[in-house]
Amino acid sequence: MGSEWIFSSPEYRRSRAAYILYAMFEYFILLLMMDAFLAKLLSEIGFKDSEIGIIASFVSLSFVFQLFSLLLARKRGSKKIIILVLNTLGQMLFFGLYVLPFFNIDANLRRALVYVFIIGAYVSKYLVSTFLFQWANSYVDPNKRGYYSANKVIVSLIGGALFSLSMGAVFNWFEEAGNLKGGFLFLAIVVLISNILTFLCLLFIKREKVENKEQAPRKSLSDILANTFGNKNFCHLVVISILWKSAQYFTIGFMGTFKTDTRGNGLAMSVLVVQVIAMVATVVELVLARIFGRYSDKRSFAAGFYLSMFFGVSAFLCNVFTTKETWFLIIVYTVLYAVCTAGNGQNSYNMIYSYVDSGYIAEAMALQNCISGVCGFLCSLLAGAILDAIQKEGNVFFGIPIFGQQLLGLISALLCGICIVYMRLTIMKEKAIKQ
């Protein structure tokens, strides 16, 4: 009864609401840092398709820096201030990226700053992301975590659908008027406003309860390793994360240029059309988010993730058959990938709660994200090389006319299939715990 009262207290309810709004405003910024928007921005700066796909995958490389969060984990006391500072710094670097086209500087310097801003932004955010996740989720009833995560996703999806559609329409208007820089300026202002709103939301989350410094011993490296890699279930989760991240980054980062490229290497779709398709997928994801949430609460977070992988296989297989003549399959791909995301978006993190001691959640997430992130980035490098080679041959592979993204989709589908088999043989046989 006491526990239920705590979770229903005004401070806890306010913290949960603030975190939901934070997730939505952060999602707004991330929407402008992916797919068609990022492809248009980087194309304007002078990057080619294969480079854009690799840059879009830098988020996975930034997970390496979560290892440094293990040092922060040893810091006693509240981490709210450092979360506010580093998270806001990361968002501001995204803002800087959108104002780059307005700087009259050397082209090579501008390209270098793109790398600095994107890597710096993700590094700043992911240094504290595990602490933010654990801090904000500490105000959620463990028995309702899947349902709450689904609600958080639903709010972000509804807001994101309206946001991306409106941003796509406005940007399309600027582009058709021949004022591409005006479109980038508009998006830069939107990023700045969203950054302010995420900062305010974090302020409203209750400061975490800090144990007595004298009673809270520092965690040694041996303790961390014993409670992570010394746990076979955590090792299984790392392998699962590697397979999924590799599948993602073999394809996802290269889809923006595939959809919008007008130089013969893609489907030549407008940004507005891409956003309309994305909104359709969002509606489907909205319908399924709570269903996946309830399913995960009832069965397990691993079961929800496992189910989503079947939709991942189907989504990536659609890419294999997507050509200019069958462009409509991009709609099917987008919808199926959205369903996959509805099932694994939060479960990929929540699974750790089921198999790792609660005192080592942040460290486990940092290690898992770092290892899988490196693998994901290496896959994006390989995918970029494959795409570049196919485009240099005039979109021909062993004499077969093909877009590079079709081959990348096949590889991603195979990786998802391997993930399904691995989960069935390992983590699906283990007992999940509630904490």
Secondary structure by P-SEA (a helix, b strand, c coil): caaaaaaacaaaaaaaaaaaaaaaaaaaaaaaaccaaaaaaaaaacccaaaaaaaaaccccccccccaaaaaaaccccaaaaaaaaaaaaaaaaaaaaacccccccaaaaaaaaaaaaaaaaaaaaccaaaaaaaaaccccccaaaaaaaaaaaaaaaaaaaaaaaaaaaaaaaaaaccaaaaaaaaaaaaaaaaaaaaaaaaaccccccccccccccccaaaaaaaccccaaaaaaaaaaaaaaaaaaaccccccccccccccccccccaaaaaaaaaaaaaaaaacaaaaaaaaaaccaaaaaaaaaaaaaaaaaaaaacccccccaaaaaaaaaaaaaaccccccccccccccccccaaaaaaaaaaaaaaaaaaaaaaaaaaaaaaaaaccccccccccaaaaaaaaaaaaaaaaaaaaaaccccbbbbcc
